[in-house]
Amino acid sequence: MNSNFRARLKNGDVLIGTLITIPAPEIAEIMIEVGFDWLFVDTEHAPFNAKDALKILQTAGDRCPCIVRIPANHEVWIKKSLDIGADGIIAPQVNSAAEAEQIVRLCKYPPRGARSVGIGRAHKYGLGFKEYVTKANDEVAVIIQAESTNALKNISEIVRVPGIDAILIGPYDLSASMGKMGKVTDPDVRNAIATIAECCLNAGLRVGIFVDTAETAAAFIQQGFTLIAISTDGLYMALGAKETLNALKR
């Protein structure tokens, strides 16, 4: 576990990451060499199983923090992701304070929570068990996603849940829940994003967002967003190849 990530997140450092959606360690290795601050390991939408995610984390080692977006907000996914050594989790589709409280509880060892005790890579397979369980509650990042009209409706209660380190806005799912699929620049969608961000910042909570371009990211950083997830490994590959091919054809 890279103990620096949560500290930097809570400090308000701008952290720029990208989504790993292709379950190949070489992809993660390339993104680390590029210099991203963190990797967003997407086990929700991408074809990852726990072993695939483990290989990404092993590749990253201490060089780059890895945050795993779990596929569902269930105990088994939270404990499995943390036990393989994730620096934190991203919980998708959190729509109420009660859901947020449950996620925090499952990320924290007793007495602060109810995280199940196992022995895995995070614990150096037992050799670092005591050291890990002593520090994990203070070093594991808990990030939840606000990406629906229900989350928007309940955001003032969600941001008050103790133990949440950041809220990551999912603009595409948010736009879809508003009946404006993919229209992330629509004024209503932008207003919803701004409302969520304002609630987070007023509560002293870090706020992040998924974006597809550097220009969009820069605009949100100017607005106080510090956790940036920009594009995906597959998009970088596809758009780069397409641009090169089109240039040659022209």
N, C-alpha and C positions, 0 to 999 in steps of 0.2 A: 504494500500500500504506500502510495506517495503522500506522505503526511502534509505536504505543502499545499495541496489543492484546496482543501476546505478553508485553510487559513487565508489563502489568497482570495478566495471567493468572498469570504466574510469581510475581508479588508477592502473590498470594492475594486480590486485590480480588474482591468479589462482582460478577459480570458477568451481567446478565439480558438474554437475547435471546429472539427468537421465530422460528418457522419460516416461511420464505417458500416457499409451495407453489404459488402462482398466478403464472405467468410474465408479470407485468405490472409495469412500473416504477412505476406509480402506487401499487400496493400497498406496495412497498418504501418509497416516499416517505412514505406515511401512517405506517408503522411507525417511520420515522426521526423524523418530527414528534412522534409519541407520546413518544419519548425512550428507546427501548431502547438498551442498551449495545452490542449487536451483532446482526447478522442471520445466521440459519442458512439458507443458500440450499440447498434440498434437491433436488439433481439425482439422488438415488437413487430416491425414490418419486414425486416430482412430475414433470409433463410438461415438463421443461427439456431443451433442447439447449445447446450451448456458447454460442451466440449469445444465447439467452434469458438465460443466467446473466451474460453480458457486459453486457447492458442493465441488469440489476439493479445490478451493480458500478459501472457508469458513473453511475447515478442516485445511488447512495450517495456516490460520490466520497470526499472526506476527512471527510465528516460522520459516518459510522458504519462501523465495521469489518464486513466481510462474510467469513464462513467458509463455504466450499463443502463440503457433504457429497457426495463423489464417488459415482457409481453403482456402481463396482466398484473394487477395489484393484489397478488396472492402471496401468502407467507412463503410458499415453497420457492417462488421466483426470487423473492427478496433475499432469503437466506442463502440460496444457491449462488446468486450473483456476488454477494458479499464474501462468501466463503471461498470463492475462486480468486478473490483478491481485488475486486473492483474498488476504486477509490470513492465510489458513491453510486447511488442509483437515481435514475430519472423515472418517476412514476407517471404513466400516461393517464389522461382522462380523469383527473381528480376534480370532482364536481361539488364537494361539500367539505365543511370543516371536519365532520365526523370521519370521512374517508381519509383526509390528511392526517388526522390524529392517529388513525390505525396504522398508516404507513410509517409514521415516525416511531410508533411503539414497536413495530416489527424490525426496525433498523437499529434499535438500541438494546444493548444487553441489560438485564436486570441489575440494579433496581430501577433504572430509568426507563426501561421498556420490557419487551418480552421476546427479544431475539433468541432464537433457538441456538444452543451451543453445539457446534460441530468442530471437526478438525479437518482443515484443508490447506490449500495453497496459501491463503491469507495468514494462516498460523504457522507457516513454514513446516507444514505437515506434522505439527506437534512440537517441533523444536523451538518455535517462538510463540507457543500458545499463550503463556502468561503475559508476555510483552504485548501481544496483539489485543487480547481482551481487556487489558488495562487501558489501552489508548483508543480503541475503536470508537467508543461513544463520542469522543472528542475529535476524531479525525475522519470519520465516514461522512460524506456529504449527502444530504437528503434534499433532492430537488423534485418538485412536483410540477406537472404541466397543467396549465389553464388553457383549455382549447375547446370550450363550448359555451353556449349561452347560459347553461346551468352554472358553470364555473364563474362566469361573469356576474350572474345574479348573486352568487354567494361569496364573492371575492373578499368583501370586507370582513367576513367571518374567517375565511380560509387564511388570510395573512396574519391572523392573530394566534394561529396554532403554534405553540412552542416547539422548537426543534426543526422547523423548516429552514433551510439555508438559502433557498432561492426558488423563484417561480419562473418556469420557462414557458413562454407563450408559444402555442402552436397555431400560427396564423391560418394555415390551410384548413385544418379541422374546424377552427373557429369560424372561418368564412362559410364553410359548408353548413355548420349548425345554424347559421343566420340566413340560409337560403341563397348564399352568394358564393357558391363553390369556386374556389381558386381566385376570387376577386379580392386579393389581399390589400390592394390599394384603394378599394371602395371606401368612400368617406365613413360609412357606418362601421365597417370593419376596423378602419383606422381609429375611430372614436372608441370602439370597444377595447382595442389594444391599449390606447392611451388611458382609459379608465382603469384597466388592470394594473398598468405600470404605476399610475398615480397612487393607487391603494398600496402597492408593494413599497414604493419609496417612502410614503408617509408612515408606514409601519416599520421602516428601517430594514426592509427585506430586499435582498438583491433580486434583480429581474433580468431575464434573458429572453432570447427569441431566436427562432430559426429564420434565416434569410438566404437568398440565393445569389446575391451580388455584393461586392465590396462597397459599392455606393450606398446600397440599402443599409448595410451594416454600419457604415460611418454615420448615417443619419440617426440611427437608433442609439448609437454610442453617445452622440451629442445630446440625446434626450435622457441619458442616465442609465441606459442598459449596459450591463457589464459582462453578462454571460452570453456569448455569441456562438451559435452553431451555424456555420456557413457552408451550404451546399453539401454534396455527398461525393464519395469516391467514384461512384458510377457516373454521376453527372460530369465530374471533371474529365473523366476518360472519354465519355461520349461527345461532349462539347469540344474538347481539344482536338479529337480525331476529326470531327465534322468540320471544324474551322480549317484545319490543315488540308483536308480533302477538297473542300470547296475552293480554297485559295488556288490549289493546283488546277482544278477544273476550269477556273476563270482564266 
